[in-house]
């Protein structure tokens, strides 16, 4: 695993009309060039499911590098056109889990199980001094983590966004077949898997598609971790593993932050059954911001 991997971002776009597909494709090629030049992006792909449906996955070393990319270059310019082209747009940021199988072009991306931020031991006197120093700066205090340092991920609006989608799971698959002739068979296998997810109560949304003639991807948005493990144990997944053992990579991701909607679905409106405790200082800061 690359120790710097912090998060993944998936997007799903549905065009208003097929006439916007050439414009969207040209925009995607421009963004790909920008991603190629972004050292913080360790893996990415644009996937076409049909003439009106596309989705993307990008995997980043740090949040700051991801945000810098979104606010600059071709990505920033093209975002202005999306409102004219798109019927719906959905974006989710995901945190890596340890449930990974295979490699993506020689790289593993799963979480190592280490804490994101160390817990700092303090004497009662040191803690009292820190509390007193932060008492007059409530927003900074609300953004402080276990170490006492403020960070973007601990900011009140980020914690609130996480609470809204906590419990939802993203499952990704990358399938690279050894020959072009096997491409249609791979497509049919993922189409069956996609159909089974749509028929599942815990399969909230799914998308699959082609990145090139030999490389295919699937994204499953699921209600919880058990749904991901149940999917992994299906005969459809076993068949794909058996047929293309060397070309298959799968990963479970935990939902962090959602933007937009997927054909009307907003995970923050779904009862996912997982609660995240928000510190009182954060709740107070959120109310102040609202």
C-alpha atoms as an extended CHARMM CRD file, in Angstrom:
* protein
*
       290  EXT
         1         1  UNK       CA              0.0000000000        0.0000000000        0.0000000000  PROA      1               0.0000000000
         2         2  UNK       CA              1.1070000000        3.5300000000       -0.6750000000  PROA      2               0.0000000000
         3         3  UNK       CA              1.3640000000        5.1230000000        2.8140000000  PROA      3               0.0000000000
         4         4  UNK       CA              0.2400000000        8.5050000000        1.4990000000  PROA      4               0.0000000000
         5         5  UNK       CA             -3.1920000000        7.4500000000        0.2040000000  PROA      5               0.0000000000
         6         6  UNK       CA             -5.8250000000        9.4330000000        2.1130000000  PROA      6               0.0000000000
         7         7  UNK       CA             -9.0470000000        9.2760000000        0.1400000000  PROA      7               0.0000000000
         8         8  UNK       CA            -10.8770000000        8.5010000000       -3.0800000000  PROA      8               0.0000000000
         9         9  UNK       CA            -13.3710000000       10.6560000000       -4.9350000000  PROA      9               0.0000000000
        10        10  UNK       CA            -16.0410000000        9.1640000000       -7.1800000000  PROA      10              0.0000000000
        11        11  UNK       CA            -18.3680000000       11.1450000000       -9.4040000000  PROA      11              0.0000000000
        12        12  UNK       CA            -21.3420000000       10.0600000000      -11.4780000000  PROA      12              0.0000000000
        13        13  UNK       CA            -22.6660000000       12.2960000000      -14.2620000000  PROA      13              0.0000000000
        14        14  UNK       CA            -25.8100000000       11.9230000000      -16.3680000000  PROA      14              0.0000000000
        15        15  UNK       CA            -26.0290000000       14.1710000000      -19.4180000000  PROA      15              0.0000000000
        16        16  UNK       CA            -29.1860000000       16.0000000000      -20.4090000000  PROA      16              0.0000000000
        17        17  UNK       CA            -28.7820000000       14.7650000000      -23.9710000000  PROA      17              0.0000000000
        18        18  UNK       CA            -26.4260000000       12.6100000000      -26.0380000000  PROA      18              0.0000000000
        19        19  UNK       CA            -25.4890000000       15.7550000000      -27.9730000000  PROA      19              0.0000000000
        20        20  UNK       CA            -23.4110000000       16.8410000000      -24.9710000000  PROA      20              0.0000000000
        21        21  UNK       CA            -21.3400000000       13.6400000000      -25.0020000000  PROA      21              0.0000000000
        22        22  UNK       CA            -18.5810000000       14.9710000000      -27.3280000000  PROA      22              0.0000000000
        23        23  UNK       CA            -18.1890000000       18.0780000000      -25.1410000000  PROA      23              0.0000000000
        24        24  UNK       CA            -18.0660000000       15.9610000000      -21.9970000000  PROA      24              0.0000000000
        25        25  UNK       CA            -15.5130000000       13.6230000000      -23.5510000000  PROA      25              0.0000000000
        26        26  UNK       CA            -13.2650000000       16.5200000000      -24.5680000000  PROA      26              0.0000000000
        27        27  UNK       CA            -13.5690000000       17.9460000000      -21.0530000000  PROA      27              0.0000000000
        28        28  UNK       CA            -12.6090000000       14.5720000000      -19.5800000000  PROA      28              0.0000000000
        29        29  UNK       CA             -9.5000000000       14.4180000000      -21.7530000000  PROA      29              0.0000000000
        30        30  UNK       CA             -8.4510000000       17.8750000000      -20.5510000000  PROA      30              0.0000000000
        31        31  UNK       CA             -8.9660000000       16.8420000000      -16.9410000000  PROA      31              0.0000000000
        32        32  UNK       CA             -6.9870000000       13.6270000000      -17.5170000000  PROA      32              0.0000000000
        33        33  UNK       CA             -3.9960000000       15.6980000000      -18.6160000000  PROA      33              0.0000000000
        34        34  UNK       CA             -4.2800000000       17.7510000000      -15.4500000000  PROA      34              0.0000000000
        35        35  UNK       CA             -4.5100000000       14.5780000000      -13.3460000000  PROA      35              0.0000000000
        36        36  UNK       CA             -1.4230000000       13.1620000000      -15.0750000000  PROA      36              0.0000000000
        37        37  UNK       CA              0.4660000000       16.2670000000      -13.9820000000  PROA      37              0.0000000000
        38        38  UNK       CA             -0.8490000000       16.1230000000      -10.3840000000  PROA      38              0.0000000000
        39        39  UNK       CA              1.6050000000       14.1810000000       -8.1740000000  PROA      39              0.0000000000
        40        40  UNK       CA             -0.9850000000       13.9060000000       -5.4240000000  PROA      40              0.0000000000
        41        41  UNK       CA             -3.2830000000       11.7890000000       -7.6060000000  PROA      41              0.0000000000
        42        42  UNK       CA             -1.9490000000        8.2370000000       -7.5110000000  PROA      42              0.0000000000
        43        43  UNK       CA             -4.6580000000        6.5190000000       -9.5970000000  PROA      43              0.0000000000
        44        44  UNK       CA             -7.5990000000        7.7110000000      -11.7000000000  PROA      44              0.0000000000
        45        45  UNK       CA             -9.9770000000        6.6400000000      -14.4330000000  PROA      45              0.0000000000
        46        46  UNK       CA            -12.9280000000        7.9280000000      -16.4400000000  PROA      46              0.0000000000
        47        47  UNK       CA            -15.5400000000        5.2620000000      -17.1430000000  PROA      47              0.0000000000
        48        48  UNK       CA            -18.2250000000        5.3080000000      -19.8390000000  PROA      48              0.0000000000
        49        49  UNK       CA            -21.3820000000        3.3110000000      -19.2230000000  PROA      49              0.0000000000
        50        50  UNK       CA            -23.4230000000        4.7600000000      -22.0660000000  PROA      50              0.0000000000
        51        51  UNK       CA            -23.7600000000        7.8780000000      -24.2320000000  PROA      51              0.0000000000
        52        52  UNK       CA            -25.3660000000        9.7840000000      -21.3510000000  PROA      52              0.0000000000
        53        53  UNK       CA            -23.7350000000        8.1510000000      -18.3050000000  PROA      53              0.0000000000
        54        54  UNK       CA            -20.1550000000        8.5430000000      -17.1250000000  PROA      54              0.0000000000
        55        55  UNK       CA            -18.3960000000        8.1710000000      -13.8010000000  PROA      55              0.0000000000
        56        56  UNK       CA            -14.9100000000        8.7620000000      -12.4730000000  PROA      56              0.0000000000
        57        57  UNK       CA            -12.6470000000        7.5930000000       -9.6770000000  PROA      57              0.0000000000
        58        58  UNK       CA             -9.5740000000        9.4650000000       -8.4290000000  PROA      58              0.0000000000
        59        59  UNK       CA             -7.3590000000        8.3960000000       -5.5130000000  PROA      59              0.0000000000
        60        60  UNK       CA             -5.3080000000       10.9880000000       -3.6150000000  PROA      60              0.0000000000
        61        61  UNK       CA             -2.3630000000       11.1790000000       -1.2510000000  PROA      61              0.0000000000
        62        62  UNK       CA             -3.7610000000       14.1370000000        0.7080000000  PROA      62              0.0000000000
        63        63  UNK       CA             -6.9470000000       16.1670000000        0.9820000000  PROA      63              0.0000000000
        64        64  UNK       CA             -5.0660000000       19.3690000000        0.2860000000  PROA      64              0.0000000000
        65        65  UNK       CA             -3.7590000000       18.0900000000       -3.0480000000  PROA      65              0.0000000000
        66        66  UNK       CA             -7.2390000000       16.9640000000       -4.0170000000  PROA      66              0.0000000000
        67        67  UNK       CA             -8.7410000000       20.3590000000       -3.1450000000  PROA      67              0.0000000000
        68        68  UNK       CA             -5.9730000000       22.2180000000       -4.9890000000  PROA      68              0.0000000000
        69        69  UNK       CA             -6.7420000000       20.1680000000       -8.0860000000  PROA      69              0.0000000000
        70        70  UNK       CA            -10.4820000000       20.8800000000       -7.9020000000  PROA      70              0.0000000000
        71        71  UNK       CA             -9.9020000000       24.6210000000       -7.6070000000  PROA      71              0.0000000000
        72        72  UNK       CA             -7.4650000000       25.0010000000      -10.4840000000  PROA      72              0.0000000000
        73        73  UNK       CA             -6.7500000000       24.3290000000      -14.1380000000  PROA      73              0.0000000000
        74        74  UNK       CA             -9.0800000000       22.5130000000      -16.4940000000  PROA      74              0.0000000000
        75        75  UNK       CA            -11.2180000000       21.1470000000      -13.6720000000  PROA      75              0.0000000000
        76        76  UNK       CA            -12.1220000000       24.6010000000      -12.3770000000  PROA      76              0.0000000000
        77        77  UNK       CA            -12.8140000000       25.9310000000      -15.8880000000  PROA      77              0.0000000000
        78        78  UNK       CA            -15.0150000000       23.0200000000      -16.9450000000  PROA      78              0.0000000000
        79        79  UNK       CA            -17.1430000000       22.9850000000      -13.7880000000  PROA      79              0.0000000000
        80        80  UNK       CA            -18.8730000000       26.0910000000      -15.1200000000  PROA      80              0.0000000000
        81        81  UNK       CA            -20.1050000000       24.1130000000      -18.1410000000  PROA      81              0.0000000000
        82        82  UNK       CA            -21.4590000000       21.1700000000      -16.1680000000  PROA      82              0.0000000000
        83        83  UNK       CA            -24.7000000000       22.9130000000      -15.2420000000  PROA      83              0.0000000000
        84        84  UNK       CA            -25.5130000000       23.2430000000      -18.9640000000  PROA      84              0.0000000000
        85        85  UNK       CA            -24.6390000000       19.6570000000      -19.8080000000  PROA      85              0.0000000000
        86        86  UNK       CA            -25.8040000000       17.5930000000      -16.8450000000  PROA      86              0.0000000000
        87        87  UNK       CA            -29.1760000000       16.3110000000      -15.7500000000  PROA      87              0.0000000000
        88        88  UNK       CA            -27.6720000000       15.0790000000      -12.4800000000  PROA      88              0.0000000000
        89        89  UNK       CA            -24.2640000000       15.0810000000      -10.8010000000  PROA      89              0.0000000000
        90        90  UNK       CA            -23.1660000000       13.1660000000       -7.7050000000  PROA      90              0.0000000000
        91        91  UNK       CA            -19.8310000000       13.2280000000       -5.8790000000  PROA      91              0.0000000000
        92        92  UNK       CA            -18.6680000000       11.2560000000       -2.8730000000  PROA      92              0.0000000000
        93        93  UNK       CA            -15.4240000000       11.3520000000       -0.9570000000  PROA      93              0.0000000000
        94        94  UNK       CA            -14.4470000000        7.9950000000        0.5300000000  PROA      94              0.0000000000
        95        95  UNK       CA            -11.9690000000        6.8850000000        3.1580000000  PROA      95              0.0000000000
        96        96  UNK       CA            -10.0260000000        3.6610000000        2.4370000000  PROA      96              0.0000000000
        97        97  UNK       CA            -10.7070000000        0.5260000000        4.4370000000  PROA      97              0.0000000000
        98        98  UNK       CA             -8.5250000000       -2.5350000000        4.9230000000  PROA      98              0.0000000000
        99        99  UNK       CA            -10.8580000000       -4.6930000000        2.7930000000  PROA      99              0.0000000000
       100       100  UNK       CA             -8.9240000000       -4.8340000000       -0.4610000000  PROA      100             0.0000000000
       101       101  UNK       CA             -8.1300000000       -7.6100000000       -2.8880000000  PROA      101             0.0000000000
       102       102  UNK       CA             -5.6290000000       -7.5140000000       -5.7550000000  PROA      102             0.0000000000
       103       103  UNK       CA             -3.6460000000       -4.5400000000       -7.0240000000  PROA      103             0.0000000000
       104       104  UNK       CA             -4.2950000000       -1.5810000000       -9.3100000000  PROA      104             0.0000000000
       105       105  UNK       CA             -1.3360000000       -1.3980000000      -11.6950000000  PROA      105             0.0000000000
       106       106  UNK       CA              0.9740000000       -2.7820000000       -9.0340000000  PROA      106             0.0000000000
       107       107  UNK       CA             -0.3230000000       -0.6310000000       -6.1620000000  PROA      107             0.0000000000
       108       108  UNK       CA             -2.3990000000       -1.5400000000       -3.1170000000  PROA      108             0.0000000000
       109       109  UNK       CA             -4.4660000000        1.2290000000       -1.5700000000  PROA      109             0.0000000000
       110       110  UNK       CA             -6.0600000000       -0.2550000000        1.5420000000  PROA      110             0.0000000000
       111       111  UNK       CA             -5.9090000000        1.2680000000        5.0050000000  PROA      111             0.0000000000
       112       112  UNK       CA             -3.2160000000       -0.0550000000        7.3000000000  PROA      112             0.0000000000
       113       113  UNK       CA             -5.3540000000        0.1520000000       10.4240000000  PROA      113             0.0000000000
       114       114  UNK       CA             -3.2720000000        2.8860000000       12.0510000000  PROA      114             0.0000000000
       115       115  UNK       CA             -4.9600000000        5.9570000000       13.5820000000  PROA      115             0.0000000000
       116       116  UNK       CA             -5.1310000000        9.0470000000       11.4090000000  PROA      116             0.0000000000
       117       117  UNK       CA             -4.0120000000       11.2740000000       14.2370000000  PROA      117             0.0000000000
       118       118  UNK       CA             -2.0750000000       10.3960000000       17.4100000000  PROA      118             0.0000000000
       119       119  UNK       CA             -3.6790000000       10.9010000000       20.7940000000  PROA      119             0.0000000000
       120       120  UNK       CA             -1.3980000000       13.1410000000       22.8330000000  PROA      120             0.0000000000
       121       121  UNK       CA             -1.0320000000       12.4240000000       26.5600000000  PROA      121             0.0000000000
       122       122  UNK       CA             -1.1390000000       15.5830000000       28.6860000000  PROA      122             0.0000000000
       123       123  UNK       CA             -0.9610000000       16.3430000000       32.3820000000  PROA      123             0.0000000000
       124       124  UNK       CA             -4.0760000000       17.9290000000       33.9250000000  PROA      124             0.0000000000
       125       125  UNK       CA             -2.2140000000       21.2360000000       34.0550000000  PROA      125             0.0000000000
       126       126  UNK       CA             -1.2840000000       21.0560000000       30.3360000000  PROA      126             0.0000000000
       127       127  UNK       CA             -4.8610000000       20.1950000000       29.3740000000  PROA      127             0.0000000000
       128       128  UNK       CA             -6.2420000000       23.0490000000       31.4700000000  PROA      128             0.0000000000
       129       129  UNK       CA             -3.8290000000       25.4790000000       29.8100000000  PROA      129             0.0000000000
       130       130  UNK       CA             -4.8090000000       24.2700000000       26.3430000000  PROA      130             0.0000000000
       131       131  UNK       CA             -8.5290000000       24.5370000000       27.1500000000  PROA      131             0.0000000000
       132       132  UNK       CA             -8.0460000000       28.0680000000       28.4490000000  PROA      132             0.0000000000
       133       133  UNK       CA             -6.1300000000       29.1020000000       25.3320000000  PROA      133             0.0000000000
       134       134  UNK       CA             -8.8290000000       27.7170000000       23.0240000000  PROA      134             0.0000000000
       135       135  UNK       CA            -11.8020000000       28.9800000000       25.0320000000  PROA      135             0.0000000000
       136       136  UNK       CA            -11.7240000000       32.3370000000       23.2750000000  PROA      136             0.0000000000
       137       137  UNK       CA            -11.4580000000       30.7090000000       19.8070000000  PROA      137             0.0000000000
       138       138  UNK       CA            -14.4450000000       28.3180000000       19.6560000000  PROA      138             0.0000000000
       139       139  UNK       CA            -14.1620000000       27.4750000000       15.9420000000  PROA      139             0.0000000000
       140       140  UNK       CA            -10.4950000000       26.5600000000       16.3010000000  PROA      140             0.0000000000
       141       141  UNK       CA            -11.3220000000       24.4770000000       19.3550000000  PROA      141             0.0000000000
       142       142  UNK       CA            -14.0900000000       22.6990000000       17.4640000000  PROA      142             0.0000000000
       143       143  UNK       CA            -11.6660000000       21.8110000000       14.6500000000  PROA      143             0.0000000000
       144       144  UNK       CA             -9.0830000000       20.3060000000       17.0250000000  PROA      144             0.0000000000
       145       145  UNK       CA             -8.4530000000       16.5770000000       16.9830000000  PROA      145             0.0000000000
       146       146  UNK       CA             -6.9870000000       14.2330000000       19.6120000000  PROA      146             0.0000000000
       147       147  UNK       CA             -3.5350000000       15.7910000000       19.2540000000  PROA      147             0.0000000000
       148       148  UNK       CA             -4.8950000000       19.2800000000       19.9300000000  PROA      148             0.0000000000
       149       149  UNK       CA             -4.0170000000       20.4530000000       16.4290000000  PROA      149             0.0000000000
       150       150  UNK       CA             -6.7280000000       21.8840000000       14.1880000000  PROA      150             0.0000000000
       151       151  UNK       CA             -7.2730000000       20.2200000000       10.8100000000  PROA      151             0.0000000000
       152       152  UNK       CA             -9.6580000000       20.3670000000        7.8640000000  PROA      152             0.0000000000
       153       153  UNK       CA            -11.0950000000       16.8990000000        8.5150000000  PROA      153             0.0000000000
       154       154  UNK       CA            -12.0080000000       17.9290000000       12.0900000000  PROA      154             0.0000000000
       155       155  UNK       CA            -13.6690000000       21.1710000000       11.0270000000  PROA      155             0.0000000000
       156       156  UNK       CA            -17.3200000000       21.3690000000       12.1560000000  PROA      156             0.0000000000
       157       157  UNK       CA            -18.7770000000       21.3860000000        8.6320000000  PROA      157             0.0000000000
       158       158  UNK       CA            -16.6760000000       18.3340000000        7.6980000000  PROA      158             0.0000000000
       159       159  UNK       CA            -17.7830000000       16.4060000000       10.7730000000  PROA      159             0.0000000000
       160       160  UNK       CA            -21.4090000000       17.2770000000       10.0700000000  PROA      160             0.0000000000
       161       161  UNK       CA            -21.0830000000       16.1340000000        6.4350000000  PROA      161             0.0000000000
       162       162  UNK       CA            -19.5770000000       12.8410000000        7.6020000000  PROA      162             0.0000000000
       163       163  UNK       CA            -22.3510000000       12.2460000000       10.1120000000  PROA      163             0.0000000000
       164       164  UNK       CA            -24.9630000000       12.5840000000        7.3520000000  PROA      164             0.0000000000
       165       165  UNK       CA            -23.5240000000        9.6780000000        5.3300000000  PROA      165             0.0000000000
       166       166  UNK       CA            -21.7750000000        7.6190000000        8.0160000000  PROA      166             0.0000000000
       167       167  UNK       CA            -22.2910000000        3.9060000000        7.5250000000  PROA      167             0.0000000000
       168       168  UNK       CA            -22.6630000000        3.9640000000        3.7470000000  PROA      168             0.0000000000
       169       169  UNK       CA            -20.1130000000        1.9050000000        1.8480000000  PROA      169             0.0000000000
       170       170  UNK       CA            -18.6120000000        2.1760000000       -1.5970000000  PROA      170             0.0000000000
       171       171  UNK       CA            -17.3740000000       -0.9210000000       -3.3660000000  PROA      171             0.0000000000
       172       172  UNK       CA            -15.1150000000       -0.5560000000       -6.3930000000  PROA      172             0.0000000000
       173       173  UNK       CA            -13.8810000000       -3.1330000000       -8.8510000000  PROA      173             0.0000000000
       174       174  UNK       CA            -11.2790000000       -2.7700000000      -11.5630000000  PROA      174             0.0000000000
       175       175  UNK       CA            -11.1130000000       -5.6140000000      -14.0720000000  PROA      175             0.0000000000
       176       176  UNK       CA             -8.3770000000       -5.8000000000      -16.7000000000  PROA      176             0.0000000000
       177       177  UNK       CA             -8.7010000000       -8.6980000000      -19.1170000000  PROA      177             0.0000000000
       178       178  UNK       CA             -5.6370000000      -10.0990000000      -20.9350000000  PROA      178             0.0000000000
       179       179  UNK       CA             -7.0210000000       -9.8950000000      -24.4890000000  PROA      179             0.0000000000
       180       180  UNK       CA             -9.3930000000       -7.6410000000      -26.3930000000  PROA      180             0.0000000000
       181       181  UNK       CA            -11.5240000000      -10.6390000000      -27.3310000000  PROA      181             0.0000000000
       182       182  UNK       CA            -12.4330000000      -11.1180000000      -23.6520000000  PROA      182             0.0000000000
       183       183  UNK       CA            -13.7920000000       -7.5750000000      -23.3810000000  PROA      183             0.0000000000
       184       184  UNK       CA            -17.4120000000       -8.4050000000      -24.3070000000  PROA      184             0.0000000000
       185       185  UNK       CA            -17.4440000000      -11.2700000000      -21.8030000000  PROA      185             0.0000000000
       186       186  UNK       CA            -16.1440000000       -8.9780000000      -19.0410000000  PROA      186             0.0000000000
       187       187  UNK       CA            -18.8220000000       -6.4190000000      -19.9080000000  PROA      187             0.0000000000
       188       188  UNK       CA            -21.5590000000       -9.0350000000      -19.6430000000  PROA      188             0.0000000000
       189       189  UNK       CA            -20.2330000000      -10.2340000000      -16.2630000000  PROA      189             0.0000000000
       190       190  UNK       CA            -20.2840000000       -6.7240000000      -14.8340000000  PROA      190             0.0000000000
       191       191  UNK       CA            -23.7170000000       -6.0920000000      -16.3520000000  PROA      191             0.0000000000
       192       192  UNK       CA            -25.0770000000       -9.1110000000      -14.4670000000  PROA      192             0.0000000000
       193       193  UNK       CA            -23.4440000000       -7.9110000000      -11.2600000000  PROA      193             0.0000000000
       194       194  UNK       CA            -24.8700000000       -4.4260000000      -11.8090000000  PROA      194             0.0000000000
       195       195  UNK       CA            -28.3320000000       -5.9060000000      -12.3340000000  PROA      195             0.0000000000
       196       196  UNK       CA            -28.1030000000       -7.9680000000       -9.1400000000  PROA      196             0.0000000000
       197       197  UNK       CA            -27.1190000000       -4.8530000000       -7.1790000000  PROA      197             0.0000000000
       198       198  UNK       CA            -30.1250000000       -2.9680000000       -8.5430000000  PROA      198             0.0000000000
       199       199  UNK       CA            -32.3650000000       -5.8200000000       -7.3540000000  PROA      199             0.0000000000
       200       200  UNK       CA            -30.8290000000       -5.8040000000       -3.8690000000  PROA      200             0.0000000000
       201       201  UNK       CA            -32.4360000000       -3.9370000000       -0.9800000000  PROA      201             0.0000000000
       202       202  UNK       CA            -29.0030000000       -2.8810000000        0.2600000000  PROA      202             0.0000000000
       203       203  UNK       CA            -27.7060000000       -1.8760000000       -3.1840000000  PROA      203             0.0000000000
       204       204  UNK       CA            -28.5270000000        1.8380000000       -3.2230000000  PROA      204             0.0000000000
       205       205  UNK       CA            -26.9100000000        2.6560000000       -6.5780000000  PROA      205             0.0000000000
       206       206  UNK       CA            -24.3900000000        1.0500000000       -8.9410000000  PROA      206             0.0000000000
       207       207  UNK       CA            -22.5880000000        1.8790000000      -12.1500000000  PROA      207             0.0000000000
       208       208  UNK       CA            -20.2180000000        0.0240000000      -14.4020000000  PROA      208             0.0000000000
       209       209  UNK       CA            -18.5040000000        0.7430000000      -17.6810000000  PROA      209             0.0000000000
       210       210  UNK       CA            -15.4230000000        0.7010000000      -19.8460000000  PROA      210             0.0000000000
       211       211  UNK       CA            -12.2500000000        2.7660000000      -19.5550000000  PROA      211             0.0000000000
       212       212  UNK       CA            -10.6180000000        1.1460000000      -22.5840000000  PROA      212             0.0000000000
       213       213  UNK       CA            -11.1150000000       -2.0280000000      -24.6110000000  PROA      213             0.0000000000
       214       214  UNK       CA             -9.5190000000       -4.2190000000      -21.9250000000  PROA      214             0.0000000000
       215       215  UNK       CA            -10.2830000000       -2.3590000000      -18.6770000000  PROA      215             0.0000000000
       216       216  UNK       CA            -13.6490000000       -2.2360000000      -16.9190000000  PROA      216             0.0000000000
       217       217  UNK       CA            -14.8610000000       -0.7640000000      -13.6260000000  PROA      217             0.0000000000
       218       218  UNK       CA            -17.8080000000       -1.1560000000      -11.2890000000  PROA      218             0.0000000000
       219       219  UNK       CA            -18.9610000000        1.1220000000       -8.4690000000  PROA      219             0.0000000000
       220       220  UNK       CA            -21.4920000000       -0.0970000000       -5.8890000000  PROA      220             0.0000000000
       221       221  UNK       CA            -23.0070000000        2.2390000000       -3.2980000000  PROA      221             0.0000000000
       222       222  UNK       CA            -24.2530000000        0.0840000000       -0.4320000000  PROA      222             0.0000000000
       223       223  UNK       CA            -26.1810000000        0.5760000000        2.7720000000  PROA      223             0.0000000000
       224       224  UNK       CA            -23.5650000000       -0.9500000000        5.0950000000  PROA      224             0.0000000000
       225       225  UNK       CA            -20.4440000000       -3.1200000000        5.4220000000  PROA      225             0.0000000000
       226       226  UNK       CA            -22.4420000000       -6.3600000000        5.6180000000  PROA      226             0.0000000000
       227       227  UNK       CA            -23.8750000000       -5.6340000000        2.1670000000  PROA      227             0.0000000000
       228       228  UNK       CA            -20.3410000000       -5.3680000000        0.7480000000  PROA      228             0.0000000000
       229       229  UNK       CA            -19.2930000000       -8.6530000000        2.3190000000  PROA      229             0.0000000000
       230       230  UNK       CA            -22.4380000000      -10.3490000000        1.0390000000  PROA      230             0.0000000000
       231       231  UNK       CA            -21.6390000000       -9.0890000000       -2.4560000000  PROA      231             0.0000000000
       232       232  UNK       CA            -18.1120000000      -10.4630000000       -2.1900000000  PROA      232             0.0000000000
       233       233  UNK       CA            -19.5220000000      -13.9090000000       -1.4040000000  PROA      233             0.0000000000
       234       234  UNK       CA            -21.8820000000      -14.1210000000       -4.3950000000  PROA      234             0.0000000000
       235       235  UNK       CA            -21.4730000000      -16.6150000000       -7.2210000000  PROA      235             0.0000000000
       236       236  UNK       CA            -21.1650000000      -13.7120000000       -9.6810000000  PROA      236             0.0000000000
       237       237  UNK       CA            -18.0960000000      -12.3610000000       -7.8740000000  PROA      237             0.0000000000
       238       238  UNK       CA            -16.6250000000      -15.8530000000       -7.5340000000  PROA      238             0.0000000000
       239       239  UNK       CA            -17.0490000000      -16.3890000000      -11.2780000000  PROA      239             0.0000000000
       240       240  UNK       CA            -15.2020000000      -13.1560000000      -12.0910000000  PROA      240             0.0000000000
       241       241  UNK       CA            -12.3740000000      -14.0760000000       -9.7130000000  PROA      241             0.0000000000
       242       242  UNK       CA            -12.0900000000      -17.5190000000      -11.2600000000  PROA      242             0.0000000000
       243       243  UNK       CA            -11.9850000000      -16.2330000000      -14.8390000000  PROA      243             0.0000000000
       244       244  UNK       CA             -9.6460000000      -13.2510000000      -14.3470000000  PROA      244             0.0000000000
       245       245  UNK       CA             -7.7390000000      -13.7590000000      -11.0870000000  PROA      245             0.0000000000
       246       246  UNK       CA             -4.7330000000      -11.6290000000      -12.0460000000  PROA      246             0.0000000000
       247       247  UNK       CA             -6.6960000000       -8.6960000000      -13.4490000000  PROA      247             0.0000000000
       248       248  UNK       CA             -9.1900000000       -8.0890000000      -10.6570000000  PROA      248             0.0000000000
       249       249  UNK       CA             -8.9000000000       -5.4210000000       -7.9330000000  PROA      249             0.0000000000
       250       250  UNK       CA            -11.6280000000       -4.7070000000       -5.3860000000  PROA      250             0.0000000000
       251       251  UNK       CA            -11.8260000000       -2.2320000000       -2.5270000000  PROA      251             0.0000000000
       252       252  UNK       CA            -14.3070000000       -1.1830000000        0.1460000000  PROA      252             0.0000000000
       253       253  UNK       CA            -14.5110000000        2.5250000000        0.9860000000  PROA      253             0.0000000000
       254       254  UNK       CA            -16.2980000000        4.3010000000        3.8360000000  PROA      254             0.0000000000
       255       255  UNK       CA            -18.4330000000        7.3340000000        2.9930000000  PROA      255             0.0000000000
       256       256  UNK       CA            -17.1540000000       10.7190000000        4.1810000000  PROA      256             0.0000000000
       257       257  UNK       CA            -18.7590000000       13.5890000000        2.2850000000  PROA      257             0.0000000000
       258       258  UNK       CA            -21.4660000000       13.8220000000       -0.3780000000  PROA      258             0.0000000000
       259       259  UNK       CA            -22.3220000000       16.4750000000       -2.9360000000  PROA      259             0.0000000000
       260       260  UNK       CA            -25.2270000000       16.5450000000       -5.3960000000  PROA      260             0.0000000000
       261       261  UNK       CA            -27.5560000000       13.6350000000       -6.1390000000  PROA      261             0.0000000000
       262       262  UNK       CA            -27.5760000000       10.4150000000       -8.1580000000  PROA      262             0.0000000000
       263       263  UNK       CA            -30.8540000000       10.5080000000      -10.0800000000  PROA      263             0.0000000000
       264       264  UNK       CA            -32.6230000000       11.8030000000       -7.0050000000  PROA      264             0.0000000000
       265       265  UNK       CA            -30.7310000000        9.7420000000       -4.4160000000  PROA      265             0.0000000000
       266       266  UNK       CA            -28.9570000000       11.5960000000       -1.6300000000  PROA      266             0.0000000000
       267       267  UNK       CA            -27.3430000000        9.3010000000        0.9100000000  PROA      267             0.0000000000
       268       268  UNK       CA            -27.7400000000       11.9860000000        3.5410000000  PROA      268             0.0000000000
       269       269  UNK       CA            -31.5110000000       11.4270000000        3.2160000000  PROA      269             0.0000000000
       270       270  UNK       CA            -31.2840000000        7.6380000000        3.6120000000  PROA      270             0.0000000000
       271       271  UNK       CA            -31.6060000000        6.0090000000        7.0290000000  PROA      271             0.0000000000
       272       272  UNK       CA            -28.2780000000        4.2150000000        7.1170000000  PROA      272             0.0000000000
       273       273  UNK       CA            -28.4380000000        3.1330000000       10.7420000000  PROA      273             0.0000000000
       274       274  UNK       CA            -25.0130000000        4.3700000000       11.8490000000  PROA      274             0.0000000000
       275       275  UNK       CA            -24.5490000000        7.1840000000       14.3270000000  PROA      275             0.0000000000
       276       276  UNK       CA            -21.4440000000        9.3320000000       14.7170000000  PROA      276             0.0000000000
       277       277  UNK       CA            -20.9470000000       11.1770000000       17.9740000000  PROA      277             0.0000000000
       278       278  UNK       CA            -20.2420000000       14.8670000000       17.4830000000  PROA      278             0.0000000000
       279       279  UNK       CA            -18.4880000000       16.7240000000       20.3400000000  PROA      279             0.0000000000
       280       280  UNK       CA            -20.5120000000       19.4920000000       21.9830000000  PROA      280             0.0000000000
       281       281  UNK       CA            -17.9630000000       22.1040000000       20.8830000000  PROA      281             0.0000000000
       282       282  UNK       CA            -18.4920000000       21.0460000000       17.2770000000  PROA      282             0.0000000000
       283       283  UNK       CA            -22.2840000000       21.1730000000       17.5780000000  PROA      283             0.0000000000
       284       284  UNK       CA            -22.0430000000       24.7050000000       18.9750000000  PROA      284             0.0000000000
       285       285  UNK       CA            -19.7440000000       25.7850000000       16.1720000000  PROA      285             0.0000000000
       286       286  UNK       CA            -22.0840000000       24.2950000000       13.5420000000  PROA      286             0.0000000000
       287       287  UNK       CA            -25.0510000000       26.2070000000       14.9880000000  PROA      287             0.0000000000
       288       288  UNK       CA            -22.9830000000       29.4150000000       14.9120000000  PROA      288             0.0000000000
       289       289  UNK       CA            -22.0830000000       28.8450000000       11.2520000000  PROA      289             0.0000000000
       290       290  UNK       CA            -25.7290000000       28.1400000000       10.3470000000  PROA      290             0.0000000000
